[in-house]
Amino acid sequence: QVQLVESGGGLVQTGGSLRLSCAASGRTFSRYNMAWFRQAPGKEREFIAEDGCCGGVTYYADSVKGRFTISRDNAKNTVYLQMDSLKSEDTAVYYCAAKYLFQSVALTTRRQYDYWGQGTQVTVSS
């Protein structure tokens, strides 16, 4: 069982940057695939980025590739999402998700993750 708490959301202008953090409770954080999803009003929750467990690779949705960077600090049990060159269409509630694994695999759908944070609002204004 793991609990996830996101922080770092807020209001930013178009072209600006934000860094989201997701702190996880429990042990063996390095064994968790960690991901960020987002959900805009009236839309489905969509995959943004994944940091694979166990030294695995990262994956990004095409919509954020080159602008967002996911990273983790296993010593702090924290995963980050650095968001640069923000656009109005990035406005959404951002969620952190986790899945315990024994080896890294690409998990890019909502139902593949077992644990979720409460979400943090990101609003990009022009």
ChimeraX commands (.cxc) that place a marker at each C-alpha (Angstrom):
marker #1 position 0.00,0.00,0.00 radius 0.5
marker #1 position 1.30,3.45,-0.86 radius 0.5
marker #1 position -0.13,6.93,-0.43 radius 0.5
marker #1 position 0.62,9.66,-2.91 radius 0.5
marker #1 position 0.47,13.40,-2.29 radius 0.5
marker #1 position 0.91,15.87,-5.13 radius 0.5
marker #1 position 1.99,19.48,-4.78 radius 0.5
marker #1 position 3.27,22.33,-6.90 radius 0.5
marker #1 position 0.24,23.20,-8.97 radius 0.5
marker #1 position -0.91,26.74,-9.52 radius 0.5
marker #1 position -1.56,29.53,-11.99 radius 0.5
marker #1 position 1.07,30.31,-14.61 radius 0.5
marker #1 position 1.16,32.32,-17.81 radius 0.5
marker #1 position 1.53,30.80,-21.24 radius 0.5
marker #1 position 5.15,29.93,-21.88 radius 0.5
marker #1 position 5.92,29.63,-18.18 radius 0.5
marker #1 position 7.09,26.70,-16.10 radius 0.5
marker #1 position 5.95,24.71,-13.10 radius 0.5
marker #1 position 7.35,21.74,-11.26 radius 0.5
marker #1 position 4.97,19.25,-9.72 radius 0.5
marker #1 position 6.02,16.90,-6.95 radius 0.5
marker #1 position 4.48,13.65,-5.78 radius 0.5
marker #1 position 5.60,12.29,-2.44 radius 0.5
marker #1 position 5.00,8.60,-1.75 radius 0.5
marker #1 position 4.73,6.83,1.57 radius 0.5
marker #1 position 6.08,3.39,2.27 radius 0.5
marker #1 position 9.18,1.49,1.31 radius 0.5
marker #1 position 10.64,0.14,-1.91 radius 0.5
marker #1 position 9.75,3.26,-3.87 radius 0.5
marker #1 position 12.21,2.22,-6.56 radius 0.5
marker #1 position 9.95,-0.78,-7.31 radius 0.5
marker #1 position 7.08,1.42,-8.36 radius 0.5
marker #1 position 6.34,2.56,-11.87 radius 0.5
marker #1 position 5.41,6.21,-11.36 radius 0.5
marker #1 position 3.33,8.22,-13.77 radius 0.5
marker #1 position 1.57,11.51,-14.25 radius 0.5
marker #1 position -1.88,11.83,-15.76 radius 0.5
marker #1 position -4.07,14.85,-16.24 radius 0.5
marker #1 position -7.76,15.51,-16.60 radius 0.5
marker #1 position -9.27,18.62,-18.10 radius 0.5
marker #1 position -12.94,19.53,-17.52 radius 0.5
marker #1 position -15.23,17.32,-19.58 radius 0.5
marker #1 position -12.37,15.14,-20.81 radius 0.5
marker #1 position -11.00,11.71,-20.02 radius 0.5
marker #1 position -7.98,11.36,-17.76 radius 0.5
marker #1 position -4.97,11.08,-20.05 radius 0.5
marker #1 position -1.47,9.73,-19.67 radius 0.5
marker #1 position 1.32,12.31,-19.62 radius 0.5
marker #1 position 4.55,10.67,-18.54 radius 0.5
marker #1 position 5.95,7.55,-16.91 radius 0.5
marker #1 position 9.14,6.80,-15.04 radius 0.5
marker #1 position 9.73,3.08,-15.04 radius 0.5
marker #1 position 10.58,1.17,-11.90 radius 0.5
marker #1 position 13.83,-0.58,-11.28 radius 0.5
marker #1 position 15.96,1.77,-13.33 radius 0.5
marker #1 position 13.60,1.60,-16.28 radius 0.5
marker #1 position 13.07,4.11,-19.04 radius 0.5
marker #1 position 10.74,7.07,-19.27 radius 0.5
marker #1 position 7.82,7.54,-21.65 radius 0.5
marker #1 position 5.91,10.64,-22.67 radius 0.5
marker #1 position 2.69,11.44,-24.43 radius 0.5
marker #1 position 3.28,13.13,-27.76 radius 0.5
marker #1 position 1.43,16.22,-26.52 radius 0.5
marker #1 position 4.10,16.96,-23.91 radius 0.5
marker #1 position 7.23,15.43,-25.40 radius 0.5
marker #1 position 10.06,17.93,-25.43 radius 0.5
marker #1 position 8.30,20.23,-22.94 radius 0.5
marker #1 position 7.75,18.06,-19.86 radius 0.5
marker #1 position 10.32,16.00,-17.97 radius 0.5
marker #1 position 9.58,13.29,-15.43 radius 0.5
marker #1 position 12.19,12.34,-12.86 radius 0.5
marker #1 position 12.41,10.69,-9.49 radius 0.5
marker #1 position 14.46,10.80,-6.32 radius 0.5
marker #1 position 14.29,7.37,-4.71 radius 0.5
marker #1 position 15.99,8.63,-1.56 radius 0.5
marker #1 position 13.13,11.09,-1.07 radius 0.5
marker #1 position 10.36,8.80,-2.34 radius 0.5
marker #1 position 9.37,11.55,-4.73 radius 0.5
marker #1 position 8.61,11.83,-8.42 radius 0.5
marker #1 position 8.63,15.16,-10.23 radius 0.5
marker #1 position 7.12,16.60,-13.36 radius 0.5
marker #1 position 8.97,19.60,-14.75 radius 0.5
marker #1 position 6.65,21.43,-17.12 radius 0.5
marker #1 position 8.12,24.05,-19.46 radius 0.5
marker #1 position 6.69,26.08,-22.33 radius 0.5
marker #1 position 3.24,25.68,-20.89 radius 0.5
marker #1 position 0.22,26.16,-23.11 radius 0.5
marker #1 position -3.40,26.91,-22.30 radius 0.5
marker #1 position -4.31,23.36,-23.31 radius 0.5
marker #1 position -2.14,22.07,-20.46 radius 0.5
marker #1 position -4.73,23.38,-18.01 radius 0.5
marker #1 position -6.01,20.40,-16.02 radius 0.5
marker #1 position -5.90,18.58,-12.73 radius 0.5
marker #1 position -2.67,16.60,-12.62 radius 0.5
marker #1 position -2.58,13.23,-10.89 radius 0.5
marker #1 position 0.29,11.09,-9.75 radius 0.5
marker #1 position -0.08,7.31,-10.07 radius 0.5
marker #1 position 1.89,4.27,-8.97 radius 0.5
marker #1 position 2.12,0.58,-9.76 radius 0.5
marker #1 position 4.34,-1.91,-7.94 radius 0.5
marker #1 position 6.38,-4.03,-10.36 radius 0.5
marker #1 position 9.32,-6.40,-10.42 radius 0.5
marker #1 position 10.57,-5.08,-13.74 radius 0.5
marker #1 position 9.90,-1.99,-15.76 radius 0.5
marker #1 position 7.19,-2.08,-18.39 radius 0.5
marker #1 position 5.38,0.65,-20.25 radius 0.5
marker #1 position 2.10,1.42,-18.51 radius 0.5
marker #1 position 0.19,4.24,-20.13 radius 0.5
marker #1 position -3.47,3.66,-19.27 radius 0.5
marker #1 position -5.40,4.69,-16.21 radius 0.5
marker #1 position -6.56,1.21,-15.23 radius 0.5
marker #1 position -3.02,-0.15,-15.16 radius 0.5
marker #1 position -2.19,1.89,-12.06 radius 0.5
marker #1 position -3.24,0.89,-8.56 radius 0.5
marker #1 position -2.55,3.99,-6.49 radius 0.5
marker #1 position -3.50,7.60,-7.12 radius 0.5
marker #1 position -2.96,10.96,-5.52 radius 0.5
marker #1 position -5.70,13.51,-4.93 radius 0.5
marker #1 position -4.60,15.73,-7.81 radius 0.5
marker #1 position -3.25,19.25,-8.11 radius 0.5
marker #1 position -4.70,21.98,-10.32 radius 0.5
marker #1 position -2.58,23.56,-13.03 radius 0.5
marker #1 position -4.03,26.58,-14.81 radius 0.5
marker #1 position -2.25,28.20,-17.74 radius 0.5
marker #1 position -3.53,31.63,-18.69 radius 0.5
marker #1 position -2.73,33.69,-21.76 radius 0.5
marker link #1:1,2 radius 0.2
marker link #1:2,3 radius 0.2
marker link #1:3,4 radius 0.2
marker link #1:4,5 radius 0.2
marker link #1:5,6 radius 0.2
marker link #1:6,7 radius 0.2
marker link #1:7,8 radius 0.2
marker link #1:8,9 radius 0.2
marker link #1:9,10 radius 0.2
marker link #1:10,11 radius 0.2
marker link #1:11,12 radius 0.2
marker link #1:12,13 radius 0.2
marker link #1:13,14 radius 0.2
marker link #1:14,15 radius 0.2
marker link #1:15,16 radius 0.2
marker link #1:16,17 radius 0.2
marker link #1:17,18 radius 0.2
marker link #1:18,19 radius 0.2
marker link #1:19,20 radius 0.2
marker link #1:20,21 radius 0.2
marker link #1:21,22 radius 0.2
marker link #1:22,23 radius 0.2
marker link #1:23,24 radius 0.2
marker link #1:24,25 radius 0.2
marker link #1:25,26 radius 0.2
marker link #1:26,27 radius 0.2
marker link #1:27,28 radius 0.2
marker link #1:28,29 radius 0.2
marker link #1:29,30 radius 0.2
marker link #1:30,31 radius 0.2
marker link #1:31,32 radius 0.2
marker link #1:32,33 radius 0.2
marker link #1:33,34 radius 0.2
marker link #1:34,35 radius 0.2
marker link #1:35,36 radius 0.2
marker link #1:36,37 radius 0.2
marker link #1:37,38 radius 0.2
marker link #1:38,39 radius 0.2
marker link #1:39,40 radius 0.2
marker link #1:40,41 radius 0.2
marker link #1:41,42 radius 0.2
marker link #1:42,43 radius 0.2
marker link #1:43,44 radius 0.2
marker link #1:44,45 radius 0.2
marker link #1:45,46 radius 0.2
marker link #1:46,47 radius 0.2
marker link #1:47,48 radius 0.2
marker link #1:48,49 radius 0.2
marker link #1:49,50 radius 0.2
marker link #1:50,51 radius 0.2
marker link #1:51,52 radius 0.2
marker link #1:52,53 radius 0.2
marker link #1:53,54 radius 0.2
marker link #1:54,55 radius 0.2
marker link #1:55,56 radius 0.2
marker link #1:56,57 radius 0.2
marker link #1:57,58 radius 0.2
marker link #1:58,59 radius 0.2
marker link #1:59,60 radius 0.2
marker link #1:60,61 radius 0.2
marker link #1:61,62 radius 0.2
marker link #1:62,63 radius 0.2
marker link #1:63,64 radius 0.2
marker link #1:64,65 radius 0.2
marker link #1:65,66 radius 0.2
marker link #1:66,67 radius 0.2
marker link #1:67,68 radius 0.2
marker link #1:68,69 radius 0.2
marker link #1:69,70 radius 0.2
marker link #1:70,71 radius 0.2
marker link #1:71,72 radius 0.2
marker link #1:72,73 radius 0.2
marker link #1:73,74 radius 0.2
marker link #1:74,75 radius 0.2
marker link #1:75,76 radius 0.2
marker link #1:76,77 radius 0.2
marker link #1:77,78 radius 0.2
marker link #1:78,79 radius 0.2
marker link #1:79,80 radius 0.2
marker link #1:80,81 radius 0.2
marker link #1:81,82 radius 0.2
marker link #1:82,83 radius 0.2
marker link #1:83,84 radius 0.2
marker link #1:84,85 radius 0.2
marker link #1:85,86 radius 0.2
marker link #1:86,87 radius 0.2
marker link #1:87,88 radius 0.2
marker link #1:88,89 radius 0.2
marker link #1:89,90 radius 0.2
marker link #1:90,91 radius 0.2
marker link #1:91,92 radius 0.2
marker link #1:92,93 radius 0.2
marker link #1:93,94 radius 0.2
marker link #1:94,95 radius 0.2
marker link #1:95,96 radius 0.2
marker link #1:96,97 radius 0.2
marker link #1:97,98 radius 0.2
marker link #1:98,99 radius 0.2
marker link #1:99,100 radius 0.2
marker link #1:100,101 radius 0.2
marker link #1:101,102 radius 0.2
marker link #1:102,103 radius 0.2
marker link #1:103,104 radius 0.2
marker link #1:104,105 radius 0.2
marker link #1:105,106 radius 0.2
marker link #1:106,107 radius 0.2
marker link #1:107,108 radius 0.2
marker link #1:108,109 radius 0.2
marker link #1:109,110 radius 0.2
marker link #1:110,111 radius 0.2
marker link #1:111,112 radius 0.2
marker link #1:112,113 radius 0.2
marker link #1:113,114 radius 0.2
marker link #1:114,115 radius 0.2
marker link #1:115,116 radius 0.2
marker link #1:116,117 radius 0.2
marker link #1:117,118 radius 0.2
marker link #1:118,119 radius 0.2
marker link #1:119,120 radius 0.2
marker link #1:120,121 radius 0.2
marker link #1:121,122 radius 0.2
marker link #1:122,123 radius 0.2
marker link #1:123,124 radius 0.2
marker link #1:124,125 radius 0.2
marker link #1:125,126 radius 0.2
view
